[in-house]
Every structure is written in C-alpha cells, then in structure tokens.
C-alpha cells in the first residue's frame, strides 16, 4: 500500500483481511499475502494510536500547566 491511509481506512481493511482468513478457504499464497498485509496494517494502526496517545498526553500536560498558573 503505497498511499498513506487514515486509521479508520486501515482498520476497515484489517477487519476485512481477518474476516476473509477466518471465514473463507483461501489458497496458501493468498493467505500469506493477506497475512503480510494485515501485519503491516496492524503496525501502522499501532503507530497511529501511539502518536495520538502522545499528542493527548502533551495536551493534557499543557492543560495541567495552564491550570497550575491560574490557581
């Protein structure tokens, strides 16, 4: 996947891959390709969640710092 995708799109595709691997009889080569794509998507989603978490922590620290000055 050469283009940059957002979290929701990546999760939707990951769910499709999981469903296909669990519910359908997929040939070995196709299974391997889907598994590899799923692993990449999983890492991408984890990275996006980690980045969002870091942004939230920074915002919370900033907000806490602002509150300390007001008191």
MOPAC internal coordinates of N, CA, C and O (Angstrom, degrees):
PM7 1SCF
backbone

  N    0.0000 0     0.00 0     0.00 0    0    0    0
  C    1.4497 1     0.00 0     0.00 0    1    0    0
  C    1.5192 1   108.81 1     0.00 0    2    1    0
  O    1.2310 1   120.53 1   -78.98 1    3    2    1
  N    1.2884 1   116.58 1   101.02 1    3    2    1
  C    1.4559 1   122.17 1  -174.39 1    5    3    2
  C    1.5287 1   112.25 1   -79.90 1    6    5    3
  O    1.2310 1   120.29 1   150.26 1    7    6    5
  N    1.3189 1   117.05 1   -29.74 1    7    6    5
  C    1.4544 1   118.83 1  -177.61 1    9    7    6
  C    1.5172 1   110.27 1   -84.70 1   10    9    7
  O    1.2310 1   121.16 1   -29.48 1   11   10    9
  N    1.3291 1   115.38 1   150.52 1   11   10    9
  C    1.4533 1   120.77 1   179.10 1   13   11   10
  C    1.5238 1   108.95 1   -78.64 1   14   13   11
  O    1.2310 1   120.44 1   -51.02 1   15   14   13
  N    1.3225 1   116.76 1   128.98 1   15   14   13
  C    1.4526 1   120.88 1  -179.57 1   17   15   14
  C    1.5210 1   109.61 1  -116.91 1   18   17   15
  O    1.2310 1   121.11 1   -21.05 1   19   18   17
  N    1.3221 1   115.48 1   158.95 1   19   18   17
  C    1.4538 1   118.58 1   179.02 1   21   19   18
  C    1.5293 1   110.48 1   -86.35 1   22   21   19
  O    1.2310 1   121.26 1    -6.21 1   23   22   21
  N    1.3140 1   115.19 1   173.79 1   23   22   21
  C    1.4603 1   121.52 1  -175.74 1   25   23   22
  C    1.5288 1   111.65 1   -59.49 1   26   25   23
  O    1.2310 1   120.76 1   131.88 1   27   26   25
  N    1.3174 1   116.15 1   -48.12 1   27   26   25
  C    1.4608 1   119.95 1  -176.27 1   29   27   26
  C    1.5230 1   112.20 1   -62.36 1   30   29   27
  O    1.2310 1   120.60 1   138.82 1   31   30   29
  N    1.3261 1   116.46 1   -41.18 1   31   30   29
  C    1.4604 1   120.47 1   178.63 1   33   31   30
  C    1.5280 1   110.61 1   -65.41 1   34   33   31
  O    1.2310 1   120.89 1   137.18 1   35   34   33
  N    1.3231 1   115.91 1   -42.82 1   35   34   33
  C    1.4683 1   120.30 1   179.12 1   37   35   34
  C    1.5213 1   111.08 1   -63.22 1   38   37   35
  O    1.2310 1   120.02 1   136.40 1   39   38   37
  N    1.3357 1   117.56 1   -43.60 1   39   38   37
  C    1.4623 1   120.73 1   179.71 1   41   39   38
  C    1.5269 1   111.22 1   -65.26 1   42   41   39
  O    1.2310 1   120.59 1   139.94 1   43   42   41
  N    1.3152 1   116.47 1   -40.06 1   43   42   41
  C    1.4585 1   119.49 1   179.22 1   45   43   42
  C    1.5260 1   110.44 1   -60.92 1   46   45   43
  O    1.2310 1   120.54 1   134.46 1   47   46   45
  N    1.3293 1   116.57 1   -45.54 1   47   46   45
  C    1.4652 1   120.53 1   178.97 1   49   47   46
  C    1.5278 1   110.90 1   -64.40 1   50   49   47
  O    1.2310 1   120.47 1   139.24 1   51   50   49
  N    1.3235 1   116.70 1   -40.76 1   51   50   49
  C    1.4663 1   120.29 1   178.63 1   53   51   50
  C    1.5272 1   110.44 1   -61.57 1   54   53   51
  O    1.2310 1   120.09 1   137.92 1   55   54   53
  N    1.3157 1   117.42 1   -42.08 1   55   54   53
  C    1.4617 1   121.15 1   177.30 1   57   55   54
  C    1.5268 1   111.33 1   -62.86 1   58   57   55
  O    1.2310 1   120.32 1   140.39 1   59   58   57
  N    1.3275 1   117.00 1   -39.61 1   59   58   57
  C    1.4696 1   120.83 1   177.47 1   61   59   58
  C    1.5296 1   110.74 1   -61.78 1   62   61   59
  O    1.2310 1   120.98 1   137.22 1   63   62   61
  N    1.3241 1   115.73 1   -42.78 1   63   62   61
  C    1.4709 1   120.63 1  -179.87 1   65   63   62
  C    1.5206 1   110.33 1   -62.72 1   66   65   63
  O    1.2310 1   120.54 1   132.31 1   67   66   65
  N    1.3227 1   116.58 1   -47.69 1   67   66   65
  C    1.4635 1   120.75 1  -179.49 1   69   67   66
  C    1.5218 1   110.35 1   -60.29 1   70   69   67
  O    1.2310 1   120.76 1   133.29 1   71   70   69
  N    1.3353 1   116.14 1   -46.71 1   71   70   69
  C    1.4670 1   120.12 1   179.58 1   73   71   70
  C    1.5277 1   110.89 1   -59.47 1   74   73   71
  O    1.2310 1   120.83 1   135.75 1   75   74   73
  N    1.3175 1   116.02 1   -44.25 1   75   74   73
  C    1.4681 1   119.72 1  -178.48 1   77   75   74
  C    1.5287 1   110.81 1   -63.89 1   78   77   75
  O    1.2310 1   120.21 1   136.77 1   79   78   77
  N    1.3159 1   117.21 1   -43.23 1   79   78   77
  C    1.4641 1   120.30 1  -179.87 1   81   79   78
  C    1.5308 1   112.03 1   -67.84 1   82   81   79
  O    1.2310 1   120.09 1   146.87 1   83   82   81
  N    1.3167 1   117.42 1   -33.13 1   83   82   81
  C    1.4611 1   120.70 1  -178.89 1   85   83   82
  C    1.5229 1   112.85 1   -81.04 1   86   85   83
  O    1.2310 1   119.72 1   144.27 1   87   86   85
  N    1.3214 1   118.13 1   -35.73 1   87   86   85
  C    1.4574 1   121.00 1  -170.21 1   89   87   86
  C    1.5234 1   115.07 1  -101.10 1   90   89   87
  O    1.2310 1   120.04 1   157.55 1   91   90   89
  N    1.3009 1   117.53 1   -22.45 1   91   90   89
  C    1.4541 1   119.99 1  -175.09 1   93   91   90
  C    1.5178 1   111.25 1  -112.78 1   94   93   91
  O    1.2310 1   121.85 1   -24.95 1   95   94   93
  N    1.3087 1   114.06 1   155.05 1   95   94   93
  C    1.4544 1   119.26 1   172.13 1   97   95   94
  C    1.5199 1   106.94 1   -88.03 1   98   97   95
  O    1.2310 1   121.45 1   -73.41 1   99   98   97
  N    1.3183 1   114.83 1   106.59 1   99   98   97
  C    1.4530 1   121.45 1  -175.34 1  101   99   98
  C    1.5280 1   108.02 1  -108.70 1  102  101   99
  O    1.2310 1   119.80 1   -45.34 1  103  102  101
  N    1.3380 1   117.98 1   134.66 1  103  102  101
  C    1.4603 1   120.17 1   176.63 1  105  103  102
  C    1.5379 1   111.08 1   -57.80 1  106  105  103
  O    1.2310 1   120.98 1   -25.45 1  107  106  105
  N    1.3160 1   115.73 1   154.55 1  107  106  105
  C    1.4603 1   121.39 1  -175.38 1  109  107  106
  C    1.5213 1   112.72 1   -54.02 1  110  109  107
  O    1.2310 1   119.75 1   132.22 1  111  110  109
  N    1.3227 1   118.08 1   -47.78 1  111  110  109
  C    1.4723 1   120.76 1  -178.77 1  113  111  110
  C    1.5169 1   111.54 1   -60.23 1  114  113  111
  O    1.2310 1   120.49 1   136.56 1  115  114  113
  N    1.3157 1   116.67 1   -43.44 1  115  114  113
  C    1.4677 1   121.61 1   178.02 1  117  115  114
  C    1.5301 1   110.50 1   -65.47 1  118  117  115
  O    1.2310 1   120.72 1   138.77 1  119  118  117
  N    1.3274 1   116.23 1   -41.23 1  119  118  117
  C    1.4695 1   120.09 1   177.50 1  121  119  118
  C    1.5155 1   111.41 1   -59.79 1  122  121  119
  O    1.2310 1   120.52 1   136.74 1  123  122  121
  N    1.3054 1   116.61 1   -43.26 1  123  122  121
  C    1.4697 1   121.06 1   179.93 1  125  123  122
  C    1.5333 1   110.74 1   -64.52 1  126  125  123
  O    1.2310 1   120.54 1   137.83 1  127  126  125
  N    1.3227 1   116.57 1   -42.17 1  127  126  125
  C    1.4610 1   120.50 1   179.15 1  129  127  126
  C    1.5318 1   110.78 1   -63.71 1  130  129  127
  O    1.2310 1   120.99 1   135.58 1  131  130  129
  N    1.3321 1   115.71 1   -44.42 1  131  130  129
  C    1.4577 1   120.07 1   179.04 1  133  131  130
  C    1.5270 1   111.46 1   -65.25 1  134  133  131
  O    1.2310 1   120.68 1   139.29 1  135  134  133
  N    1.3212 1   116.30 1   -40.71 1  135  134  133
  C    1.4626 1   120.52 1   179.03 1  137  135  134
  C    1.5332 1   110.32 1   -61.18 1  138  137  135
  O    1.2310 1   120.85 1   133.99 1  139  138  137
  N    1.3165 1   115.97 1   -46.01 1  139  138  137
  C    1.4680 1   120.22 1   179.70 1  141  139  138
  C    1.5347 1   110.78 1   -62.23 1  142  141  139
  O    1.2310 1   120.34 1   135.48 1  143  142  141
  N    1.3195 1   116.95 1   -44.52 1  143  142  141
  C    1.4588 1   120.45 1   178.04 1  145  143  142
  C    1.5263 1   110.30 1   -61.75 1  146  145  143
  O    1.2310 1   120.66 1   137.76 1  147  146  145
  N    1.3224 1   116.35 1   -42.24 1  147  146  145
  C    1.4595 1   120.96 1   179.39 1  149  147  146
  C    1.5236 1   112.35 1   -62.60 1  150  149  147
  O    1.2310 1   120.24 1   139.69 1  151  150  149
  N    1.3133 1   117.14 1   -40.31 1  151  150  149
  C    1.4635 1   120.42 1   178.40 1  153  151  150
  C    1.5296 1   110.70 1   -64.11 1  154  153  151
  O    1.2310 1   120.53 1   137.70 1  155  154  153
  N    1.3223 1   116.59 1   -42.30 1  155  154  153
  C    1.4700 1   120.24 1   178.08 1  157  155  154
  C    1.5222 1   110.98 1   -63.35 1  158  157  155
  O    1.2310 1   120.61 1   136.60 1  159  158  157
  N    1.3258 1   116.43 1   -43.40 1  159  158  157
  C    1.4574 1   120.26 1   178.70 1  161  159  158
  C    1.5287 1   111.28 1   -64.26 1  162  161  159
  O    1.2310 1   120.56 1   139.99 1  163  162  161
  N    1.3222 1   116.54 1   -40.01 1  163  162  161
  C    1.4602 1   120.79 1   178.29 1  165  163  162
  C    1.5178 1   111.72 1   -61.04 1  166  165  163
  O    1.2310 1   120.66 1   136.25 1  167  166  165
  N    1.3326 1   116.35 1   -43.75 1  167  166  165
  C    1.4686 1   120.39 1   177.85 1  169  167  166
  C    1.5247 1   110.77 1   -65.03 1  170  169  167
  O    1.2310 1   120.60 1   138.70 1  171  170  169
  N    1.3324 1   116.46 1   -41.30 1  171  170  169
  C    1.4677 1   120.51 1   179.16 1  173  171  170
  C    1.5353 1   110.44 1   -62.37 1  174  173  171
  O    1.2310 1   120.30 1   135.44 1  175  174  173
  N    1.3249 1   117.04 1   -44.56 1  175  174  173
  C    1.4652 1   120.38 1   179.52 1  177  175  174
  C    1.5212 1   110.98 1   -64.33 1  178  177  175
  O    1.2310 1   120.15 1   138.14 1  179  178  177
  N    1.3284 1   117.32 1   -41.86 1  179  178  177
  C    1.4638 1   121.31 1   178.61 1  181  179  178
  C    1.5213 1   109.86 1   -61.11 1  182  181  179
  O    1.2310 1   120.44 1   137.38 1  183  182  181
  N    1.3306 1   116.76 1   -42.62 1  183  182  181
  C    1.4663 1   121.27 1   179.55 1  185  183  182
  C    1.5398 1   110.42 1   -63.48 1  186  185  183
  O    1.2310 1   120.31 1   137.42 1  187  186  185
  N    1.3297 1   117.02 1   -42.58 1  187  186  185
  C    1.4656 1   120.28 1   178.63 1  189  187  186
  C    1.5252 1   111.00 1   -64.41 1  190  189  187
  O    1.2310 1   120.20 1   140.03 1  191  190  189
  N    1.3382 1   117.23 1   -39.97 1  191  190  189
  C    1.4573 1   120.22 1   178.19 1  193  191  190
  C    1.5265 1   111.18 1   -66.02 1  194  193  191
  O    1.2310 1   120.56 1   139.03 1  195  194  193
  N    1.3246 1   116.54 1   -40.97 1  195  194  193
  C    1.4636 1   120.51 1   177.81 1  197  195  194
  C    1.5226 1   111.27 1   -62.22 1  198  197  195
  O    1.2310 1   120.51 1   138.36 1  199  198  197
  N    1.3308 1   116.63 1   -41.64 1  199  198  197
  C    1.4662 1   120.72 1   178.79 1  201  199  198
  C    1.5254 1   110.95 1   -65.40 1  202  201  199
  O    1.2310 1   120.48 1   139.14 1  203  202  201
  N    1.3263 1   116.68 1   -40.86 1  203  202  201
  C    1.4635 1   120.46 1   178.68 1  205  203  202
  C    1.5297 1   109.99 1   -65.40 1  206  205  203
  O    1.2310 1   120.58 1   138.67 1  207  206  205
  N    1.3235 1   116.49 1   -41.33 1  207  206  205
  C    1.4574 1   120.89 1   178.36 1  209  207  206
  C    1.5284 1   111.12 1   -61.19 1  210  209  207
  O    1.2310 1   120.71 1   137.02 1  211  210  209
  N    1.3091 1   116.24 1   -42.98 1  211  210  209
  C    1.4696 1   120.62 1   179.31 1  213  211  210
  C    1.5327 1   110.67 1   -63.58 1  214  213  211
  O    1.2310 1   120.41 1   137.82 1  215  214  213
  N    1.3130 1   116.83 1   -42.18 1  215  214  213
  C    1.4734 1   120.34 1   178.16 1  217  215  214
  C    1.5307 1   110.85 1   -62.28 1  218  217  215
  O    1.2310 1   120.65 1   138.61 1  219  218  217
  N    1.3260 1   116.37 1   -41.39 1  219  218  217
  C    1.4655 1   120.47 1   179.43 1  221  219  218
  C    1.5222 1   110.47 1   -64.99 1  222  221  219
  O    1.2310 1   120.58 1   137.93 1  223  222  221
  N    1.3338 1   116.51 1   -42.07 1  223  222  221
  C    1.4753 1   120.07 1   178.28 1  225  223  222
  C    1.5224 1   110.89 1   -61.45 1  226  225  223
  O    1.2310 1   120.28 1   137.16 1  227  226  225
  N    1.3212 1   117.06 1   -42.84 1  227  226  225
  C    1.4656 1   120.63 1   179.35 1  229  227  226
  C    1.5191 1   110.97 1   -64.63 1  230  229  227
  O    1.2310 1   120.44 1   138.66 1  231  230  229
  N    1.3228 1   116.76 1   -41.34 1  231  230  229
  C    1.4614 1   120.14 1   177.89 1  233  231  230
  C    1.5260 1   110.98 1   -65.00 1  234  233  231
  O    1.2310 1   120.47 1   139.76 1  235  234  233
  N    1.3181 1   116.71 1   -40.24 1  235  234  233
  C    1.4605 1   120.54 1   179.50 1  237  235  234
  C    1.5220 1   110.32 1   -64.88 1  238  237  235
  O    1.2310 1   120.14 1   139.16 1  239  238  237
  N    1.3322 1   117.33 1   -40.84 1  239  238  237
  C    1.4631 1   120.86 1   178.17 1  241  239  238
  C    1.5241 1   110.38 1   -64.21 1  242  241  239
  O    1.2310 1   120.58 1   138.12 1  243  242  241
  N    1.3100 1   116.49 1   -41.88 1  243  242  241
  C    1.4629 1   121.19 1   178.38 1  245  243  242
  C    1.5161 1   109.30 1   -62.72 1  246  245  243
  O    1.2310 1   120.32 1   134.20 1  247  246  245
  N    1.3238 1   116.98 1   -45.80 1  247  246  245
  C    1.4621 1   121.61 1  -179.98 1  249  247  246
  C    1.5202 1   109.94 1   -62.11 1  250  249  247
  O    1.2310 1   119.75 1   136.16 1  251  250  249
  N    1.3414 1   118.09 1   -43.84 1  251  250  249
  C    1.4577 1   121.60 1   178.93 1  253  251  250
  C    1.5210 1   110.36 1   -62.43 1  254  253  251
  O    1.2310 1   120.50 1   138.79 1  255  254  253
  N    1.3157 1   116.66 1   -41.21 1  255  254  253
  C    1.4699 1   121.13 1   178.67 1  257  255  254
  C    1.5140 1   111.38 1   -63.25 1  258  257  255
  O    1.2310 1   120.44 1   141.00 1  259  258  257
  N    1.3110 1   116.76 1   -39.00 1  259  258  257
  C    1.4611 1   120.81 1   177.95 1  261  259  258
  C    1.5220 1   110.85 1   -66.48 1  262  261  259
  O    1.2310 1   120.63 1   141.78 1  263  262  261
  N    1.3246 1   116.40 1   -38.22 1  263  262  261
  C    1.4573 1   120.09 1  -179.87 1  265  263  262
  C    1.5266 1   110.56 1   -66.66 1  266  265  263
  O    1.2310 1   119.68 1   141.45 1  267  266  265
  N    1.3331 1   118.21 1   -38.55 1  267  266  265
  C    1.4544 1   121.57 1   179.43 1  269  267  266
  C    1.5121 1   111.55 1   -61.02 1  270  269  267
  O    1.2310 1   120.37 1   142.35 1  271  270  269
  N    1.3228 1   116.90 1   -37.65 1  271  270  269
  C    1.4670 1   121.25 1   180.00 1  273  271  270
  C    1.5164 1   111.60 1   -68.64 1  274  273  271
  O    1.2310 1   120.18 1   148.89 1  275  274  273
  N    1.3200 1   117.25 1   -31.11 1  275  274  273
  C    1.4617 1   121.95 1  -177.22 1  277  275  274
  C    1.5191 1   112.69 1   -76.19 1  278  277  275
  O    1.2310 1   120.53 1   154.48 1  279  278  277
  N    1.3229 1   116.60 1   -25.52 1  279  278  277
  C    1.4658 1   119.99 1  -174.73 1  281  279  278
  C    1.5100 1   112.33 1   -81.43 1  282  281  279
  O    1.2310 1   120.10 1   180.00 1  283  282  281

